[in-house]
Amino acid sequence: MTLAERDRLYIWHPFTRQKDMPAPIPIVRGKNTLLFDEAGNSYIDAISSWWVTLHGHGNDYIAKKLYQQALQLEQVIFAGFTHEPAVSLAERLLPLLPGSFNRIFFSDNGSTATEVAMKMAVQYWWNQGQSQRKKILAFQNAYHGDTFGAMSVSDRSVFTLAFHDLLFEVVFLETPTPGNITGLLAKINEHAPETAAFIYEPLVQGAGGMNMYDAVLLDQLIQCAQQHDILCIADEVMTGFGRTGKLFASSYMQAKPDLICLSKGLTGGTMALGVTACTHKVYEAYLQEDALKTFFHGHSFTANPLACTAANASLDLLLTDTCMGSIQRISGRIQAFAFMLQQESLPVKDIRTLGTILAFEIDHGKKEYLNQISTTITQKALTGGVYIRPLGNTVYLMPPYCISDEELDTVFNTMLVILRNLFTTAS
Ligand SMILES: Cc1ncc(COP(=O)(O)O)c(C=O)c1O
């Protein structure tokens, strides 16, 4: 039996309709931007394997650090014990974060990082005897993960449909535009007395369709929320570590968050790790004699030494001039390609970029996740040696920072060929 046939017998894949699921492609190796399949084909990973891979696959530097750490200490309970990789990571990460962050709480992934942030924010008020402040503000079209709290603050969408009755109530705001900003500020003012926190994906809403919105207007919303002591939670699980052109998207705003959630690129995309960082103000609410005011949250693999080592190694690489230069180079190339797309008469609309991210919609049917055009585009791109996975009819690029100019040319040309021929050959 082939690997794909054995897979089909026992495995249930994420975000994938199981009935009539096309055979998954067995990937046997990854090196830099390339993924190699069983048959010897290679694909440029133009979406960083669900937005995680920063320095490419099979990175020698990170792999060696991981190997050394695996021989030294692979895992240890993190209640009552500590270790160098976790402490070093916290010491290094805190000063880099956009704001005055002072504590790091470790978890396993992006969903747990946002769960932790929301629980921290709600209990912050509860610990101070203000349990009426428990509402959460979130944006329409948001995506903060797949666990119940994260789903609650995410858009009510096909992802959450089966669970709507079980999700907690959230005050949803539209993302800000010059036309709705006054109304949004009024809504924050109205709900402030019962509101614990405001959670947002700064500047780019990822899984909701790579929607981009204005930094100045988001700044106004954060400032308004903070005037009412609403804790602001920046979910930078996707936008963190250079994706938007700056180290963190929150650096584009004057007002800084009280909590920040990180994952994906945190380990360079090599290991599962989540981080929730908070300011001293938040932490202080937990510095109490009363044992009931403890933050009772943790995971078996909290601060796993291997994951923290990978994160430290990824930071070593990310903070080099070479990597920072690559982020600027890719951003420039992406912008130039977006300009070129605009000049041609193609079936696309709403072409947008921020840093290393490019997105647009295929002008075909509704903008929705279930739009089947995504399957057609993925297949055609694979044939051209490029891996992309549109969100419905939203096509986007988010390459690893090690991508070369030649590889970017291949990605751009492959996309152009697909777009030029989409409706002449698709149907
Ligand atoms: C902004 C944001 N938050 C949270 C998550 C959830 O992360 P994970 O898939 O690691 O649970 C994602 C995942 O795409 C995300 O984009």
The ligand as an SDF file (V2000), in Angstrom:
LIG
                    3D

 16 16  0  0  0  0  0  0  0  0999 V2000
   -4.4450   35.1850   14.3110 C   0  0  0  0  0  0  0  0  0  0  0  0
   -4.5200   33.7490   14.7330 C   0  0  0  0  0  0  0  0  0  0  0  0
   -4.7680   33.4430   16.0030 N   0  0  0  0  0  0  0  0  0  0  0  0
   -4.8180   32.1740   16.4340 C   0  0  0  0  0  0  0  0  0  0  0  0
   -4.6400   31.1300   15.5480 C   0  0  0  0  0  0  0  0  0  0  0  0
   -4.6990   29.7180   16.0370 C   0  0  0  0  0  0  0  0  0  0  0  0
   -3.4360   29.1480   16.0140 O   0  0  0  0  0  0  0  0  0  0  0  0
   -3.2370   27.5570   16.0570 P   0  0  0  0  0  0  0  0  0  0  0  0
   -3.6850   27.0480   14.7360 O   0  0  0  0  0  0  0  0  0  0  0  0
   -1.7870   27.3830   16.2940 O   0  0  0  0  0  0  0  0  0  0  0  0
   -4.0730   27.0540   17.1760 O   0  0  0  0  0  0  0  0  0  0  0  0
   -4.3800   31.4010   14.2080 C   0  0  0  0  0  0  0  0  0  0  0  0
   -4.1920   30.3070   13.2530 C   0  0  0  0  0  0  0  0  0  0  0  0
   -4.2510   30.4490   12.0680 O   0  0  0  0  0  0  0  0  0  0  0  0
   -4.3240   32.7400   13.7810 C   0  0  0  0  0  0  0  0  0  0  0  0
   -4.0870   33.0720   12.5060 O   0  0  0  0  0  0  0  0  0  0  0  0
  1  2  1  0
  2  3  1  0
  2 15  2  0
  3  4  2  0
  4  5  1  0
  5  6  1  0
  5 12  2  0
  6  7  1  0
  7  8  1  0
  8  9  2  0
  8 10  1  0
  8 11  1  0
 12 13  1  0
 12 15  1  0
 13 14  2  0
 15 16  1  0
M  END
$$$$
